[in-house]
Amino acid sequence: MNRNGRIGGGSFAWLFVAAAAGMGAACGNPYGGSSTSSDSLHATIGPQGGQLVGAKGSALDGVTVVIPAGALASDTDIEIKPASDTSPLPSSAVRCGPQIEIGPMGTALAIPAQVTLPFDPELVAENNRFDDEVKVWVHEGDQWGQQTQVDSSPGHVTVELSKLDLVGAGVNRPSEADEVHFDLHANPKFLNCLAQFPGDPKRAPSVDVTVVRGSLNDGLFLSGRNIKQGLKFDLFTLQNSTLNASGAVDPSITSVGLAWYQSDLEANNGGRMRATIRTVLLDEIFGFDPLVGLTPTNTFHVGFWFDDPNDAAACGFNVAAPTPFNGDHKAGPLAMISLPDATTGLGPLCTKPDTSTTPAHCAP
């Protein structure tokens, strides 16, 4: 298909880039370097409006520019191409998609255009953000301005632009004040059934959790390693931990208390697993049930159970007596759980403890 054309009718025309090209990389970020492609997509768009769409497999794959009717006063040669200027985003941001030039640069539009850019969801998750938190930066003179998305779909973000310019997708890193970090610790009895490398303390199972405080809800990002390949688990937020602050079994705790089912987990072939949760978590997570007289009860701990009882049988679990911690209510034993604070006794999802009472409580 000819990549050059003129859009002069009342309906949109679709134009595609024909050739494929790769994006440069730097510091492990596939969007950290400059493009080596000379591919471009352009068309003459008039007052009737038009749309340009990058072809699958090309350097502009996933890029769409929609110029509405009335945005341009006269026929204009519109071009989109990988950016020759790959100025880094502000230090608070991480680039997660390609930078694109939309020209003629600086062209003002009477009605904003909609621009859709692709991004890497894995890179977004690695920076403890969700897809709907991806933004687009617009290079205005010698600095970047930020545009909040008006729409998103898996791997794509859409913004409105009143002026054609250099744009790039990215996310703002969470501030340190909004992040809470903690580890989950193995239930000692079932450690060897959980471990990818049983008996090797240098490669023991580890699970790191980061919770990012949000305005409406919070995000939990879990990352595990050295877990036996293929094992499946069920993740809960919990009232109590069965371990004490040093990681040993606490004989005074006979139940985890109130438990909320949050997510499934599965270790991949490399012994790693990841999960994300988005809900109310920090300081305020609770449940209650007036039908049984359960008053508001916080669940400030995080833990997960073996999904299949047979996966823990070799470590002494009685498969004839499963636990209720999966959708079928026939799960195995607790695998890993968070530890209480040594001073307050509260779980890590409480960041505002009040020690004026005994026991301490959370003061959101």
Buried (B, 14 or more C-beta within 10 A) or exposed (E): EEBEBEBEEEEBBEBBBEBBBEBBEEEEBBBBEBBEBEBBBBBBBBBBBBBBBBBEEBBBBBBBBBBBEEBBEEBBEBBBBBBEEBEEBEEEBBBBBBBBBBBEEEBEBEEBBBBBBBBBBEBBBBBBBBBEBBBBBBBEEEEBEBBEBEEBEEBBBBBBBBBBBBBBBBBBBBEEEBBBEBEBBBBEBBBBBBBBBBEEEEBBBBBEBBBBBBEEEBBBBBBBBBBBEEBBBBBBBBBBBBBBBEBEEBEEBEEBBBBBEBBBBBBEEEBBBBBBBBEBBBBBBBBEEEEEEEEEEBBBBBBBBBBBBEBBBEBEBEEEEBBEBBEEEBBBBBBBBBBBBEEBBBBBBBBEBEEEEEEBBBEE
